[in-house]
Amino acid sequence: MQIKQLGRTGLRVSEVCLGTMTFGLQTDEATAFAIMDVADRGGVTFFDTADVYPLGGAPEDVGKTEEIVGRWLRERGARERIVLATKCRGAMGPGPNDQGLSRKHVLRACEDSLRRLQTDYIDLYQTHSPDPETPIDETLRALDDLVRSGKVRYIGSSNYPAWQLADALWTSRLLGIARYDCAQPRYNLLFRMIEDELLPLCRAHGVGVIAYNPLAGGMLTGKYLATREAQPGTRFTLPRRGEAYRKRYWNDAVFDAVAALNDTLQPRGTSLTHAALAWVLAQPGITSAILGASRPEQLEDSLRGASITLDEDVRAACDDVWYSLPRQRDPEVARR
């Protein structure tokens, strides 16, 4: 497992980050502990979570994932060897100030995450998505106060388009306050829009990039190729979130492109999972890729992708996947 520097900072993280959003819904606590144990043994020193997880949970489920991660950190005595990242922004209650990136919510959300995670500091605190109703300077000043108080070490953004990240970086520089030192965008063989603007921006300004969805919610593992049917309990059938995943990847063009790539990989003895992860990790500007799992053996297998190098023919076949897909506007970006 390679260790990389997070952007221009002195913080060092494993090139694979454990994603925990299945914990508490798709994955019970005992299984979640087993998954974190596999990650720990495999050299994964970087864990990512969020206050609104588990993904697809009901309103009463929010915070469960952080609680599970917090109990594991305490029981394994692992807090100091794990770089811990979490996020705020989503709805944590029914009130008008229970969500967003206002000063009121950011400060309260951080205190609540610290309690659930059973720690007195968060290594990387990220805003989960932009909040168009709150001025960016208000959000950044609140985050700067958390950094100055020692409750947060570094701050980052997730799901920010390039122009909003650039605006945030400029605002931090103008005000002389903490800046976003990492970005967390969606990135995989089936979705490469960030290469146009976000990745060049991050490389130019020393912002680390933590890519989520490197396996496209399981589409790039090949498990749907035979039947093209979504199985219960997977990302594509989750309550409240399954539809969004189906809109991202569930169409004939994606199935055909993945099948073509699989035909290239099979004679070489390379799995789709390993190739998809290795491809993401090899891209310029990528610091780490977030791998999630619902079973420990699933993570154990996926981690092998971090140790392989793709030859020129396979890299070309991976690139062909994106160029074979029809271009359309990202519906998640369009809603913001």
N, C-alpha and C positions, 0 to 999 in steps of 0.2 A: 504494500500500500504506500503510494507516494504521499509525501507531505508537501503542501504548497503554501506559499505566502498569500494572504488574503489582500489582493490589490497592493496598494502602497504601504499598508500597515505592517507592523511587526508580528501580527497574529498569524500563526501557522495552523493549518487545518488539513485533515486527510482529504485526498482527492475524491473519495466517496463520502457523502453525508447521509446519515440514516434519516429517512423520512418517517414520521410517526403518525400520520393522520388516520391510519386505520385503527389505532389503539383505542379501545373503548366501544367500538361498534362492530366492524368487521373482525376484529381481533380481541379476544378476551385478555384479561390481565396476565394470566399465566403464560399464554402464548406470546404476548408482548414482551414479557420478561425474557423468554427464550430467544426472541428475535434480537433484543438488545444485547444479550449474552453473545450471540453469534457475531454481531457487529463488533463488540468489544474485543473478542478473541481475534477477529479478522483485521484488526488494526484501524478500525473506523473510530476516530476520535472526535467526530463532529456530528452532533445530533440536531435536527431541526423539528420544531413543533410550532403550535400557534394556540392562542387562547380559545379560539372558536372550534377547535377540533374536539371530537372526531368528525371527519368529513361525512356529510350526509346525516348527521345526528339531528335529533329534535332539539328545540330550544333548551330543554332541561338537561341535555347531554353536554352542553358547552363546558369546557374546562376539564372534562374527564381525561383527555389525553395528557395534558400537563400533569395532572395528579398521578397518573400511572408512571410517567417518566420521572417525576419527583420521588416516588417511592422506590423505584429501581436505583436511582442515583444514591439514595440514602442507604438502602440495604446492601448495595455492592461497594459502598465507600468510593464511588467513582467520580464524585463531583469535580475534583481537581484535574483528572485526566481527560475529561470530556469538555470540548468547546460547545457550549450550550446556546442554541439560537431559538428565539420564539418571536411571535408577532402580535400586533394589536391592530384593530380597525373595525372588525366585525361586531355584530350585535351580541352583547353579553347579557342583555336583559330587555324588558319591554319599554323602558323609559327613553325619552328623546336624547338624553346624554349618555346612554349606555352603549353607544357605538360612535364611530367616526374618529377623527384625528384632532379634535379640539384639545386644548391644554387640559381641561377637566378630565376628559376620557383617557388621554394618554397616561397621565400620572396615576389615575386610579387603576387602569388596566395593568400597568407595570407592577404596582403593589400587589394586585391580585395574582398575577403570574408568579411573582416571587414566593408568595405563600403556597400556591399549588405545587410549585417546583421544589419547595423546601430548600431554598438557597437564598443567600443575601445579595447575589449579583447575577446578572445575565451577561454572557459574553457578547452576544450579538442580538440587538433588539431591532426588529424590522417593522415598518409600516406595511400592512398586508396588501394594500392597494391605495391608490390616491383617494383623497376626500375633496371633491370639488367645492364643498361648502365651507371649508376651513382654509384660511390663508396659509401658504406653505411656511411663512416665517413663524406663525404661531406654533405649528407642529414642531418645527426644528428647534425653537427656543425651549419647548417643553422637553424634547429629547436631549438637548444640550444640558439642561438642568439635571436630568437623570445621569448623564455621563459625569458631570462635575460632582454629583453627590456620591459617586462610586457604585450606584445601583446597576449601571449599565457600562460596559467597557467600550463597545463600538455600536454604531447604528447603521441600518441598511434599509433598502426599499425592496418591495416585491410587487411585480405586475405594473411597474411604471413604464410608460412609453418614454422614448429617448428625450422628447422635449420637456417632459415633466421632471425627469431626473436631472437634465441640464439646468433647468430653472432652480431646482433644489440646491445643486452644487454651487451655482452662482450666488444664491441667497446666503448660503453658509459662508462663502468666502467674503461677501460684502459685510456680513454682520460679525465675522470672526468667531463663529461658533462651530460646534461639531457638525461634520458632514456625513452624508451617506457614503460609507466605504465599501458597500457591496450592493449588487442588484441581484434579485432572484426572479428571473423570467422563465417562461415555458420554452423549452428548446429540445428538439429531437429530430430524427430523420424525416419526420412527417410535418414538421413545423419549424421553419428556419427564418421567419420574418425578422428576427432580431439582428440578423447579420447585416441588414441594410443600414441601420442607424445606431441601435443600442450598443451592440458589441464594439463598433469603432469608437463610440463615445467613451465606453468603459476603459478600453485599452489606452486611449489618449489621456485620460485623467486618473489612471491608476485605481480604478474601481474594480473590485473583485466581482466575479460572476458565478453564482451558484445556480446551476440549471435544474429546474424541476421537470418532472414528466419525461425523463430520458427514454423510458420504455413505452411512452404514449399510453399510459394507463393499462398496459398489458397487451396492447395491439402489436407491439414489436417483440413479443415473446413467441408469437406464432400459435398461441393456444386457440385462436378463433378461426384459423385458416380452414380447418376441416369442415366445421359445421356452420360457421358464420352466424352463430347464435350466442347471444349474451347469457352467461350463466348467472343464476341468483347469487347474491353476495359479492359480486365483482363491482368494479368502478362503474361499469356501464348500466348497472341495475340498481344502484344506490338510491334510496329515497332522497329527494330534493337536489341531488347532484348527478344522478345517472343521465338525465337528459342532456346536460351540458357536455358530458364526456361523449355521448353519442353524436352530438352535433360536431364535436371536434374531429372525430375519427371514423365514425361508423358509416361508411359509404363504399360503393363498389370500387371507385378509383383507388382508395386506400387499400382495400383488400387485394386488388390486383397488383399494386405496386409492392406490397409486402410479400405476396406470393412469388413475384419475380425475383426479389432479393433473396428469398429463401432458396429458390432454385439455384442461385449462384453460390450460396454458402454451403449447402448440403454436401456437394462433392468434396469440399475442402475440410469437412468435419468441424465447421464453425457454426455455433448456434446463433439464431437471430438476437437473442438476449445479449450475448457477449459482444457481438458486432455492434449493436445499437449503443451499448454503454461505451465501448472502446472508441467509437466514432465521436461521441460527444466529448469525451475526455481529451481527445487529440486536437480539438478545435482551438485556434488561437484565442486567447483571452478567457478561456473557461478555467475557473479555479477548482470547482468541485461539481459533482452531479449528485442529486438527491435520489437515493434508491429507497423505495418503500417495499413492504412485504406484508403478507397476511399469514405466512408460515415461516418458521426458522429455516427449513430446508430450501425454501424459495430464495431467501436472501443469500444463503450459503452458495447456491448455484450462481446467482446473479453477480456476486462479488468476483467471480473468476474473470468476468469481462474486463476488470481493471488491470489485469496482468497480461493481456494480449496486445499485440501490435498488428494492425491490419495491413496487408500488402496492397500494392498499387491497384491491382484489379478489383479487390474488394472495396477499397475506398471509392473507386470510380462507380461501382455498382451501388454503393450507399448514396452517392451524390445523385445518381440517376433516379432514385426514389422521389426526391423532392422535385426534380425537374419534370417528372412525368405526371405530377398532380396538377389538376386545374387550379388556377389562382382565384381566390375569393377573399372578400373582406372578412377579417376575423370578427365574428359576432360579439365576442366578449369585449374587444376594444371598441367596437361600434356603440356599445351600450354606455360607455363612460363619457 
